[in-house]
Amino acid sequence: MTIPYGWAKNPMILRIAEIKDNIPMTVVYGSRSWMDHTSGYSVKYLRPNSRVSVHVIKGAGHHVYADQKEAFNDIVKQVFQEVDEESYNMSSESS
């Protein structure tokens, strides 16, 4: 289980463009993770009409939430704030 490789049988990257454009995505990696960070940037490229954010947290491994919890929490709070603002703006426009 600790060998640094793995393969998905049906990788999400092959289906990512099928997700509706109005669904935002945030991808978080640790800079020292065994996972390849380029997949997050590929998602951004494959979804040009969507909001896709990619964050690489310096000094974190695969378990970003444990390795750099403050930085991880800051990103989560930022995403929540953006979603709240978008929801508010959408409800204001419909009024």
C-alpha positions as CSV (number, residue, x, y, z in Angstrom):
1,M,0.0,0.0,0.0
2,T,2.9,2.4,0.4
3,I,4.4,1.9,-3.0
4,P,4.0,5.3,-4.8
5,Y,1.8,4.2,-7.7
6,G,-1.7,3.3,-8.6
7,W,-4.0,3.1,-11.5
8,A,-7.7,3.9,-11.8
9,K,-9.7,1.4,-13.7
10,N,-12.0,4.2,-15.1
11,P,-10.2,7.5,-14.5
12,M,-12.4,10.5,-13.8
13,I,-10.2,12.6,-16.1
14,L,-11.7,10.8,-19.1
15,R,-15.2,11.9,-18.0
16,I,-14.5,15.3,-16.4
17,A,-15.8,17.3,-19.4
18,E,-19.2,15.6,-19.0
19,I,-19.9,17.4,-15.7
20,K,-22.0,20.5,-16.1
21,D,-20.1,23.7,-16.7
22,N,-21.8,25.5,-13.8
23,I,-20.3,23.2,-11.2
24,P,-17.1,24.7,-9.8
25,M,-14.2,22.5,-8.9
26,T,-11.3,23.0,-6.5
27,V,-8.3,20.6,-6.5
28,V,-5.8,20.6,-3.7
29,Y,-2.5,18.8,-3.7
30,G,0.5,18.6,-1.3
31,S,3.7,19.7,-3.0
32,R,5.3,16.5,-1.7
33,S,2.4,14.1,-2.5
34,W,3.0,11.0,-4.6
35,M,0.1,12.1,-6.8
36,D,0.9,13.9,-10.0
37,H,-0.3,17.5,-9.8
38,T,-0.8,17.8,-13.6
39,S,-4.2,16.2,-13.4
40,G,-5.6,19.2,-11.7
41,Y,-4.3,21.5,-14.4
42,S,-5.7,19.0,-17.0
43,V,-9.1,19.4,-15.4
44,K,-8.8,23.2,-15.7
45,Y,-7.8,22.9,-19.4
46,L,-10.7,20.4,-20.1
47,R,-13.3,22.6,-18.5
48,P,-12.6,26.1,-20.0
49,N,-16.1,27.3,-19.3
50,S,-16.0,26.4,-15.6
51,R,-14.4,27.7,-12.5
52,V,-11.6,25.3,-11.7
53,S,-9.1,26.2,-9.0
54,V,-5.9,24.2,-8.4
55,H,-3.9,24.7,-5.2
56,V,-0.6,23.0,-4.4
57,I,0.3,23.4,-0.7
58,K,4.0,23.7,0.0
59,G,5.4,21.2,2.4
60,A,2.4,18.9,2.5
61,G,2.4,15.3,1.4
62,H,-0.7,13.3,0.2
63,H,-2.6,14.0,3.4
64,V,-2.7,17.8,3.0
65,Y,-5.4,18.3,5.7
66,A,-3.1,16.8,8.3
67,D,0.3,17.9,7.0
68,Q,-0.6,21.6,6.5
69,K,-3.9,22.0,8.2
70,E,-3.9,25.8,8.4
71,A,-3.2,26.2,4.7
72,F,-5.8,23.5,3.9
73,N,-8.4,25.1,6.1
74,D,-7.7,28.5,4.5
75,I,-8.4,27.1,1.1
76,V,-11.6,25.4,2.3
77,K,-12.8,28.7,3.9
78,Q,-12.0,30.6,0.6
79,V,-14.1,28.1,-1.4
80,F,-17.0,28.3,1.0
81,Q,-16.9,32.1,0.8
82,E,-16.8,32.1,-3.0
83,V,-19.8,29.7,-3.1
84,D,-21.7,31.8,-0.6
85,E,-21.0,34.9,-2.6
86,E,-22.1,33.3,-5.9
87,S,-25.3,32.0,-4.3
88,Y,-26.1,35.4,-2.9
89,N,-25.4,37.1,-6.2
90,M,-27.6,34.6,-8.0
91,S,-30.5,35.1,-5.6
92,S,-30.1,38.8,-5.8
93,E,-30.3,38.7,-9.6
94,S,-33.5,36.7,-9.5
95,S,-35.3,39.1,-7.1
